[in-house]
Every structure is written in C-alpha cells, then in structure tokens.
Amino acid sequence: MAPEATLRAATADDAGEIAEVWFRGWRDGHLGLVPEELVRVRTEESFLPRAAERVGTTTIAVVDGAVAGFVTVVDDEVEQVFVSGEHRGTGVAGRLLAVAEEQVHANGHDRAWLAVVPGNARARAFYEREGWSDEGSFDYTADGPDGPIPVPCRRYVKPL
Ligand SMILES: CC(C)(COP(=O)(O)OP(=O)(O)OC[C@H]1O[C@@H](n2cnc3c(N)ncnc32)[C@H](O)[C@@H]1OP(=O)(O)O)[C@@H](O)C(=O)NCCC(=O)NCCS
C-alpha cells in the first residue's frame, strides 16, 4: 500500500522541491501537446522563480519527507495540479484537488475552473472522474518572459 501523504500549506523552503515536481510533470503533461514557443520558455531553470512566486497559494502533499505533489489556486482557478511520477495513481492527486476546490469555495466562488491541454488524456480522465466537466475550447494565456503566450486548451469546470 502507498504511504499516506500529509497535506500542508507550502512555505518558501518548499519552492525548490515544488519546482522539480513541476518541471518533470509539466513535460509529462505538455511536451508535444502545446506550441513549441511555450516549450522553449519552460526551461528547467524557469520553474524555481515561478514556484517561489506561488508558495502563498500552494498546497503540497508530503510523502516520506519529500514533496509528492502540489496544487495552486488563484481566485476561482485551480491553476496547477501536479503529482510526481511515482505517486500518480495513489490517490494523492484526488486529495490535492479536493483541497483546491475547498479553497476556491473559501475564496467566495460556487464554481471552479481550470485549463487542460486537449491531448493530456490522463489529466482529463482524472478531472472527469473527480466530477469536473469539459466546457469547451479556449485559448489559455500562459505567462512567458517576453509576454503572454496563447495555448489552445479545454476549459473544465466544477460546481462547488
Ligand atoms: C494529472 C495528474 C495530477 C493526475 O494524477 P494521477 O495520480 O495520475 O491521477 P489518477 O491516477 O488518480 O487518475 C488518472 C485516471 O486517468 C486514467 N489514465 C491513465 N492514463 C491514461 C491515458 N493515457 N489516457 C486516458 N486515461 C488515462 C487512469 O486510469 C485514471 O482513471 P481511473 O481512476 O478511472 O482508472 C497527474 O497524472 C500528473 O501530475 N500528470 C502530469 C502533470 C499534469 O498533466 N498536470 C495537469 C495539468 S492540467
């Protein structure tokens, strides 16, 4: 049986480990599925400052003293959901997503949304299993060092 994960608010000290989980997971979920322009700017080094900026709105799952996954919430958006390869399929992702949904609700919203790239079949199956529905296609505005980068995505929503 998989070891139990502890969920807690991230601190500045967690940013390095979050960035590692994020970089690897980002490649798993996006390579070949997003515009090359975005892949070029999502270098390994780019993840640490982005993780550090977000620690105040990030929840991590810790297993055996290491970061196994994290979620980041911005207002009514579940902005990031990432679990390291060895902890996928263990239930950690579902627990993180449930916390993110509670946070969106606590932010005063009765509906949460997130963006997922169309080809990310595992993430889409996961969200659908967790009660989210596909509301259609739109261009997500990803942040890049030289300005926004439009990324064709599906918008998923869940009433809370
Ligand atoms: C998305 C993510 C957080 C989901 O967590 P997880 O632990 O992998 O999720 P689960 O294993 O609980 O659920 C995944 C579901 O997809 C199914 N699945 C696995 N591979 C699949 C594939 N290639 N195509 C379709 N479904 C797939 C699984 O069988 C499971 O469904 P089930 O419970 O009905 O059997 C995790 O996979 C991850 O971090 N991926 C990389 C980063 C990423 O893409 N993040 C999301 C960005 S929007």
The ligand as a Tripos MOL2 file, in Angstrom:
@<TRIPOS>MOLECULE
LIG
   48    50     1     0     0
SMALL
NO_CHARGES

@<TRIPOS>ATOM
      1 C1         -2.8500   14.9280  -13.7860 C.3       1 LIG1
      2 C2         -2.3780   14.2190  -12.5210 C.3       1 LIG1
      3 C3         -2.2580   15.2180  -11.3810 C.3       1 LIG1
      4 C4         -3.4410   13.1820  -12.1330 C.3       1 LIG1
      5 O1         -2.9970   12.4490  -11.0110 O.3       1 LIG1
      6 P1         -2.9350   10.8280  -11.0870 P.3       1 LIG1
      7 O2         -2.4760   10.3340   -9.7740 O.co2     1 LIG1
      8 O3         -2.1400   10.4800  -12.3010 O.co2     1 LIG1
      9 O4         -4.4750   10.5210  -11.3190 O.3       1 LIG1
     10 P2         -5.2180    9.1360  -11.1170 P.3       1 LIG1
     11 O5         -4.2640    8.0180  -11.3840 O.co2     1 LIG1
     12 O6         -5.9110    9.1800   -9.8080 O.co2     1 LIG1
     13 O7         -6.2980    9.2380  -12.2670 O.3       1 LIG1
     14 C5         -5.9330    9.2020  -13.6110 C.3       1 LIG1
     15 C6         -7.0020    8.4970  -14.4120 C.3       1 LIG1
     16 O8         -6.6280    8.5080  -15.8010 O.3       1 LIG1
     17 C7         -6.5660    7.1950  -16.2930 C.3       1 LIG1
     18 N1         -5.4840    7.1980  -17.2550 N.ar      1 LIG1
     19 C8         -4.1860    6.9230  -17.0660 C.ar      1 LIG1
     20 N2         -3.5040    7.0820  -18.2140 N.ar      1 LIG1
     21 C9         -4.3990    7.4880  -19.1350 C.ar      1 LIG1
     22 C10        -4.3140    7.8120  -20.5160 C.ar      1 LIG1
     23 N3         -3.1500    7.7810  -21.1650 N.pl3     1 LIG1
     24 N4         -5.4520    8.1610  -21.1510 N.ar      1 LIG1
     25 C11        -6.6340    8.2300  -20.5110 C.ar      1 LIG1
     26 N5         -6.7770    7.9240  -19.2020 N.ar      1 LIG1
     27 C12        -5.6690    7.5630  -18.5270 C.ar      1 LIG1
     28 C13        -6.3210    6.3250  -15.0830 C.3       1 LIG1
     29 O9         -6.7230    5.0130  -15.3190 O.3       1 LIG1
     30 C14        -7.1850    7.0320  -14.0340 C.3       1 LIG1
     31 O10        -8.5540    6.7660  -14.2140 O.3       1 LIG1
     32 P3         -9.3370    5.6680  -13.3040 P.3       1 LIG1
     33 O11        -9.1900    6.0610  -11.8950 O.co2     1 LIG1
     34 O12       -10.7370    5.7740  -13.8050 O.co2     1 LIG1
     35 O13        -8.6670    4.3600  -13.6170 O.co2     1 LIG1
     36 C15        -1.0060   13.5010  -12.7500 C.3       1 LIG1
     37 O14        -1.1490   12.4690  -13.7060 O.3       1 LIG1
     38 C16         0.0970   14.4520  -13.1760 C.2       1 LIG1
     39 O15         0.7080   15.1230  -12.3520 O.2       1 LIG1
     40 N6          0.3660   14.4830  -14.5030 N.am      1 LIG1
     41 C17         1.4320   15.3210  -15.0650 C.3       1 LIG1
     42 C18         1.1400   16.7950  -14.8930 C.3       1 LIG1
     43 C19        -0.1780   17.2190  -15.4690 C.2       1 LIG1
     44 O16        -0.5310   16.8530  -16.5720 O.2       1 LIG1
     45 N7         -0.8950   18.0370  -14.6650 N.am      1 LIG1
     46 C20        -2.1820   18.5450  -15.0460 C.3       1 LIG1
     47 C21        -2.0360   19.7710  -15.8480 C.3       1 LIG1
     48 S1         -3.6330   20.4410  -16.2950 S.3       1 LIG1
@<TRIPOS>BOND
     1     1     2 1
     2     2     3 1
     3     2     4 1
     4     2    36 1
     5     4     5 1
     6     5     6 1
     7     6     7 2
     8     6     8 1
     9     6     9 1
    10     9    10 1
    11    10    11 2
    12    10    12 1
    13    10    13 1
    14    13    14 1
    15    14    15 1
    16    15    16 1
    17    15    30 1
    18    16    17 1
    19    17    18 1
    20    17    28 1
    21    18    19 ar
    22    18    27 ar
    23    19    20 ar
    24    20    21 ar
    25    21    22 ar
    26    21    27 ar
    27    22    23 1
    28    22    24 ar
    29    24    25 ar
    30    25    26 ar
    31    26    27 ar
    32    28    29 1
    33    28    30 1
    34    30    31 1
    35    31    32 1
    36    32    33 2
    37    32    34 1
    38    32    35 1
    39    36    37 1
    40    36    38 1
    41    38    39 2
    42    38    40 1
    43    40    41 1
    44    41    42 1
    45    42    43 1
    46    43    44 2
    47    43    45 1
    48    45    46 1
    49    46    47 1
    50    47    48 1
@<TRIPOS>SUBSTRUCTURE
     1 LIG1         1 GROUP 0 **** ****
